[in-house]
């Protein structure tokens, strides 16, 4: 269900008034409010796909042996390597000692990342 904003919903303060219940929302929030509260969103389950507190990912268990798109992607990649179009991985490229020192200094100044001050 697509909800088109109506100009008559716009109020003086720049927010939109719900035509169903009269509550005001931002431009981005009004459509979601109408869909969830007054429309098809009532039956929407945001936890769909979760089992025992974790979501099942779409590509779980897919391998190049069992999934056609992965087979095709692998064949394309192999062909491009054989034709010399691309190099596999970072073949022969290494950081210089100077760049290693710069990265080490930056990591030290940033507390190795993962921590906020």
Order of alpha helices (4+ residues) and beta strands (2+ residues): beta-beta-alpha-beta-beta-alpha-alpha
